[in-house]
Amino acid sequence: MKLAALISGGKDSSFAIYKALQEGHEVTDLVTIMPENEDSYMFHSANIHLTELISEACGIPLTSQLSTGEKEKELEDLRKAISRVKVDGVAVGAIESEYQASRVRRICDELGIRMYAPLWHMEPERLLREMITIMDIRIVKVAAAGMDESWLGRCFDARMIEDLKALNRKYGVHIAGEGGEYESLVLEAPFYKKRIDILDTRNLWMGDHGIMKVVRAELRGK
């Protein structure tokens, strides 16, 4: 299939692109929604500006659409963005969120294309272990019990997975972040032609949640 991939810069959307390419699909376009509301129900917002750099890194053109981020109204913004690309389907990184998957599926049905969700209902620990073998992933936003400012900027590795499992046992934190516990940023992936180097960041900590804002980043050869 010729696919447009919804991209946020995070691990799930990036891994969905990797899976699509592995299964022989052609990813011709990236689509990103830029919500004004950081608490959007549908769309990842942390460092969303870096999707332009990701587009350049992997050589796939980006279609971006501003959105108010209002619940349900933001779906019309997604529809506008998807309708601007000529594809057979849309790749999404949904794992367990029926809210997200059902709405993207509905838009795809209305546009006469398919939704491709290769991560749907994958076992979270297995999924994370697959991800860390091929991608350089950093945590850029946290909003969950047990996750303090020291988590910002952490690299996903085997130790982090064990720490997430401990938080799951103690507080019920979803280890893949499906409850909005954290958001991530992918600096390198197999389909990147160049990797992203972070040059300058600024942490904003607000008592029980926070974000690492990437102020400056650049591409370099792999």
NORFENNOR-V383822 format. One record per residue. D_LAST is the distance of its C-alpha to the last C-alpha in Angstrom with 1 decimal. Layout:
d_last=D_LAST
d_last=D_LAST
//
This chain:
d_last=28.2
d_last=26.7
d_last=25.5
d_last=24.8
d_last=22.9
d_last=24.2
d_last=21.3
d_last=21.6
d_last=18.2
d_last=19.5
d_last=18.9
d_last=21.7
d_last=21.0
d_last=17.3
d_last=18.5
d_last=21.2
d_last=18.8
d_last=17.0
d_last=20.6
d_last=21.8
d_last=19.3
d_last=20.0
d_last=23.7
d_last=23.4
d_last=23.8
d_last=22.4
d_last=21.0
d_last=22.0
d_last=22.3
d_last=21.3
d_last=24.3
d_last=24.6
d_last=27.9
d_last=28.1
d_last=31.1
d_last=33.2
d_last=34.5
d_last=32.0
d_last=34.1
d_last=33.7
d_last=34.8
d_last=32.3
d_last=29.2
d_last=26.6
d_last=26.7
d_last=24.7
d_last=22.0
d_last=22.6
d_last=21.9
d_last=18.1
d_last=18.4
d_last=18.3
d_last=14.9
d_last=13.9
d_last=15.6
d_last=13.7
d_last=10.3
d_last=11.6
d_last=14.0
d_last=17.1
d_last=20.0
d_last=21.4
d_last=25.2
d_last=26.2
d_last=29.7
d_last=31.4
d_last=33.7
d_last=36.4
d_last=35.2
d_last=38.8
d_last=39.4
d_last=40.1
d_last=40.1
d_last=36.3
d_last=36.4
d_last=37.9
d_last=34.8
d_last=32.6
d_last=35.0
d_last=34.7
d_last=30.9
d_last=30.9
d_last=33.8
d_last=31.8
d_last=29.5
d_last=30.8
d_last=29.6
d_last=31.2
d_last=30.0
d_last=28.1
d_last=25.5
d_last=26.1
d_last=24.8
d_last=28.3
d_last=29.2
d_last=32.8
d_last=33.7
d_last=36.5
d_last=36.9
d_last=33.5
d_last=33.6
d_last=37.2
d_last=36.7
d_last=33.7
d_last=35.6
d_last=38.6
d_last=36.8
d_last=35.3
d_last=38.8
d_last=40.3
d_last=37.9
d_last=38.4
d_last=34.8
d_last=33.4
d_last=31.6
d_last=28.8
d_last=28.3
d_last=26.5
d_last=26.5
d_last=30.2
d_last=32.1
d_last=29.5
d_last=30.4
d_last=28.5
d_last=27.7
d_last=26.5
d_last=24.4
d_last=22.7
d_last=22.2
d_last=20.5
d_last=18.2
d_last=17.1
d_last=16.0
d_last=13.3
d_last=12.6
d_last=12.1
d_last=15.5
d_last=17.7
d_last=21.4
d_last=22.4
d_last=26.0
d_last=28.7
d_last=32.3
d_last=33.9
d_last=36.4
d_last=34.9
d_last=31.7
d_last=32.0
d_last=29.8
d_last=28.1
d_last=26.2
d_last=24.4
d_last=20.8
d_last=20.9
d_last=18.1
d_last=19.1
d_last=19.9
d_last=22.9
d_last=24.9
d_last=24.5
d_last=25.7
d_last=28.7
d_last=29.4
d_last=29.3
d_last=31.7
d_last=34.0
d_last=34.1
d_last=34.8
d_last=37.8
d_last=39.1
d_last=38.6
d_last=37.6
d_last=34.1
d_last=32.2
d_last=29.2
d_last=27.0
d_last=28.3
d_last=30.4
d_last=33.2
d_last=31.1
d_last=30.8
d_last=27.3
d_last=24.4
d_last=20.7
d_last=17.4
d_last=14.2
d_last=11.1
d_last=8.6
d_last=10.1
d_last=10.1
d_last=11.2
d_last=8.6
d_last=7.1
d_last=5.4
d_last=5.9
d_last=9.3
d_last=10.6
d_last=14.4
d_last=16.5
d_last=20.0
d_last=21.8
d_last=25.5
d_last=27.2
d_last=30.3
d_last=32.5
d_last=35.7
d_last=37.6
d_last=36.5
d_last=33.2
d_last=30.4
d_last=27.2
d_last=24.2
d_last=23.7
d_last=20.4
d_last=21.9
d_last=18.8
d_last=15.1
d_last=12.6
d_last=9.3
d_last=6.6
d_last=3.8
d_last=0.0
//
